[in-house]
Amino acid sequence: MKTLTKRMSAVWFVFAAFVPTAICIYPFQNTSLPWNDRVDDLVNRLTVDEIVGQLSHGGLSPKAGPTPPIDRLGIKPYSWNTECLGGDSEAGNATSFPQSIGMAATFSREVIFAVAEATSIEVRAKYNNYSSSGEYGTHRGISCFSPVVNIMRHPLWGRNQETYGEDPYLSGQLAGSFVTGLQGDDPRYVRASAGCKHFDVHNGPENIPVSRFSFDAIVSERDWRTTFLPQFKACIDAGTFNLMCSYNKINGIPACANQKLLTSIAREEMGFTGYFISDQGAVENIISAHKYFNNSVDTAAGCLNAGLNLELSNSIDNNVFTYLGDALNAGKIDKSTLYERAKPLFYTRMRLGEFDPAEMDPYSKLDLSVVQSEEHRSISLDAALRSFVLLRNDGVLPLKTLDLNVALVGPMADNPSQQFGDYSADMESEFTTTPLSSLKSVFSQVTHESGCVDNKCAFYYRGRVKKAVESADLAVVFLGTGNDVESEGNDRANMELPGFQAQLLYDVVEFTQGSVVLFLFNAGPVNITFAKYHPRISAIVECFFPAQATGDAVKALLSNSPIAGSNPGGRLPFTWPASLNDVPPITNYSMVNRTYRYFEGVPLYPFGYGLSFSAFAYNGITLNQSIHVGDNLTVSVTVKNLGPYDGDEVTQAYPQWLNASVLTPHLQLVGFERNSLRVGEQRQVQFTVTSSQMAVYVEDKGFIVEPGPMRIYVGGQQPNQETHIDSNVLHGCFTIVGQSKLIGQYI
């Protein structure tokens, strides 16, 4: 940010031209001045102790947050610690939305945008209420630590649920929609500020086989640039205000003290101008877990000099950044650097409207009437429905009649707390439905048996399950993991269904004479090979963690109700391996044999896979046969819904390099579009493949567009998969001509 060229007078009485009632005492309160001038004026008025107080209080209240007030300047406390991943998290009443991995399965920028917008409206409304009564503290602010854009690269990682899946392009596109939806479209003010995390190369383990707090992620420059950074660049391009540095080391250097990461890559190469905040306790971990520094003064200096702006610590008396004054006195940091680190923080607060008259900020008018509004509950249901992925269906779904004797079995049939992912809004019983609560009055007769005490299913009641299903026309089985089994700090030990859940499924198949439908609630893939191939299991639906609308969404899908989205159209945002033996160890950060881009085996279900109650067909692919280096490629196809139901189709585009000089992915998603089509309706879908998306990564140079042949596939799935949907995949070939062209370090 710019520095004022001359010192302004200590006291100004200024009337903002367009707000005649606003009296400004200081230039930073003058709404007619440029943002940077206002920020410079404010920060330059602070003492060193005041600056240290601001930079060291991004953490948990009451000791490490909120920031202390500066009464002499009329600056109030500010709470930096707010979570917005699945609604306004852990902050009382709020609409809850499906967990991120399910949101990724929608393959819909529009759904993500709507959820983020609704979330931020509620976050801002509650902030307005809190601040009006002087309440500040954890989860009381409007600066969100969301979205999570780390890549899902191992099935056992406990935080897979928080991600947008395994593909950098999909993750980046959805993250961009989340950021813009959250922050609003007012040209001057931000509704709630976004923060993308965890920066970077932070994709497990949590605790198995080693702790995330001390883990050193050894990553090649190629994998770093092609897999772990692109989605963060998309966040920056979308305008995120914050990046959160992660717990781990990257090639030997802790992320929050990593100057290459925070300054060289993020600021200088990617153009990030916002603020960096540490993950909770990550700065202390540099001493206690990484043992990279052995005292707080050196750690504070190392992190500040690397680029860190704000420490998020646990509620402790003296976190590391409280020693920044000592670091300054010892000559380990410059005063100018200390003051510069405060500027993005106050810029963010200004853009959130804190220092302007309330009547200028349209978001200041939001009140608690928006929380759990009918509109927001409708968005939650829509998102849940569009997140469901139909993995198998022999025609039993949608149900042709509801005049059935139905058994609802399994630990997820009526387990509301486990429907919600990590960092979800608090569960409100009034607005939460489970499969049992929504289905118990739908069928002629309903029997319910959980079979297990909880999702861990350490104790199994086989006799009860047999009694529940033996006379049923339809057995609907609800299995899964939930936060009890996979979550932050909690990796899974294997891919198996927890405890006796697999046995429960075997027994249902054995004891019932009717059809069996399996609903799964999980983030990381589980071993369902038996369910995929057994002839008695008629359908499998992957639900992820759908939150408060779970039961109503399941009911709508089973009956293909008139509610939009009831015909499943979700797609898997990750590769579902058949066995853990197909996946490298979680501590190995090479991308070899990971994700659809590099996987050499045959997955149980491929990335981008998902069935529908309808059939779709593609025809008429058009593209140029030859383009020049540096030009974009336009490719279009026509997709038609063949029926028998209205439904959604996700069209996907994957180029393939045929003669590259370096290693490239087998395929790379470069475009996706979800369309709702009536029976018989057809629509042209067009993608623009940018020049940078055709570039390959060359060591020590960057991304280069090379001349040569390429092929592009377009359809409702990846091409040439053993497990596939019935719709066709089109392809076309083209040639890039001319001389190689350097794009840069990012695409």
PyMOL commands that set and color helices and strands:
alter all, ss='L'
color gray80, all
select helices_A, chain A and resi 27-29+35-44+48-55+71-73+100-105+109-132+160-162+168-183+221-228+230-238+255-257+259-269+282-288+296-306+320-329+335-351+358-360+362-365+368-370+374-387+416-419+429-431+435-439+462-469+501-511+529-533+547-559+580-582+595-598+691-694
alter helices_A, ss='H'
color red, helices_A
select strands_A, chain A and resi 14-15+23-24+195-199+216-217+242-245+249-250+253-254+275-278+389-393+405-409+445-449+474-480+515-521+537-542+615-622+626-628+633-643+647-657+671-677+682-689+696-698+702-705+708-715+729-737+741-744
alter strands_A, ss='S'
color yellow, strands_A
deselect
rebuild
show_as cartoon
